Amino acid sequence: MEPDQSRGNSCKVRKLFKKIEKPSNFFSRSHSSNSGDMKRKIKDILARFEDIAKQKDLLDLKKVTLRQKTSQRIPSTSLPDETEVYGRDGNRDIVRKVLLSNDNLSQKICGIPIERDVLDNLLPNTNLKKLKIQEYGGTTFPNWLGNQTLCNLVELSLEHCNFCHTLPPLGELPSLNSLRIGYFDAVVKVGLEFYGCSVKPFASLESLVFDTMSNWKEWLMPFEDVEAFPKLKTLKLDFCGSLNGNLPCFLPSLKELSIVHCSELASSLPKMPLVNTLRLQYCPRLMGLQDIESFSCLQELKIFWNSGPITFRCFPATLKTLRILDCKHLEFPLQHLYESLQELAVRGYSSSSTRQFPVESFPNIRRLRIGEFENLESFSLGGGLNSLSSLDINECPNFTSFPNSSLRFPILTELKLRNCEKLRARLVQDSNLILQI
């Protein structure tokens, strides 16, 4: 359909509505009494038709036939009781991006409030690269979402589809690189249907995010002879509080793993030979944390709010950033030498009997934050910290002294001392003490 023709059709629709005195096929009798409300809704419908006409190239709409019916309610789609949807038949060598949503229309890209009848017949073009579906009202997705129709789809986001109880066979999408699934309240199990029939499901996927799946309990893995997620580099599980099944056993390409607020997850960590970033936050039942020391490429480790007992013999020598916050039953070695470590933050270690913190174990440290060490009294330092630029000590009530004046921190530019009562008392008595730092 050419641009002039699309504008002409839009004008015809507008004239048609002007002739309608009682559009009962769009509004029930309970709404027809409110003429002002009815006029506003008609204008909204017209605006949506015009948006579709303007975005026809982007959406690459096809001509399809829907079943006839007479609506006696306010329609939930932008195409109420229309028997045909028109669009271009020709392919375009440009990136296609479609947003299907029940939210307000975006100014940058057309959004279509959509339900199963229309979504089934949308017939997206094979050039489609990016697709985002929000607040879809059906219980299952159409057949085309997960087959070769979307062979060029690179990025997919499915969010707030609260009535869908199963996920489509997305593992069959050969070009899919990024997948985000969030706020699926009805999903309890991610089963084998998620992988489809491919012998190498998710062959191109590099980023996978599950976000706020409140009732999700089980994640099934494909059979042993099926190699899933061979190229996956980033895996994030955020706020999946009921998940208690297993994680993938082997992720050969994974570089970043983040598990946040998955309080029931009792799985072991996957084998991840290339992982360099690991974030574990409020997942007290997670097992196998001692295996972290075998991650030979690990550069960043963050463990927050873990109430379970954790014991480390040592950390990988490759670590550059280490943050351990509010892990009251954590035991980790301070006697080893960590020459690569540049940032260290330790908080909530109140059960430790450590009186001297061996900062000499971190000769190249740049940022050091220590908090809530109840028994900590001083630093143990055999030489100067020539790289330290930021030092933060908080909630260490028994901390009283720094290294002597011959062991200063030559490039220190930031010093924070908070809630260290004994140290504060010493500074009041001896104002020259601060000059020793």
Protein Blocks (a to p, Z undefined) as FASTA:
>chain_A
ZZklmmmmmmmmmmmmmmpmblcklpcfklmmmmmlmmmmmmmmmmmmmmmmmmmmmnop
acddddddddfbdcfbfbehiabdcddfbdcfbdcdddddfbdcdfkbccddddfklmmm
nopafklmbdcdehiabfbdcfknopaklmmbmbdcdehilkbcbdcdfklmmklmbdcd
ehilkbmbdcfklnomafbghklbcbdcdehifklmbdcdddfklcghklbcbdcdehil
kbcbdcdfbdfkbcbdcdehilkbccdcdddfkbcbdcdehiakbghklmmmmmmkbfbd
cdehiabdcddfbdcfkbmbdcdehiakbccdfkbccfkbmbdcdehilmpcbfbdcfkl
mmmbfbdcdehilklmbdcdfbdcfkbmbdcdehilkbcbdcdfklccfklcbdcdehil
klmmmmmmmmmlmmmZZ
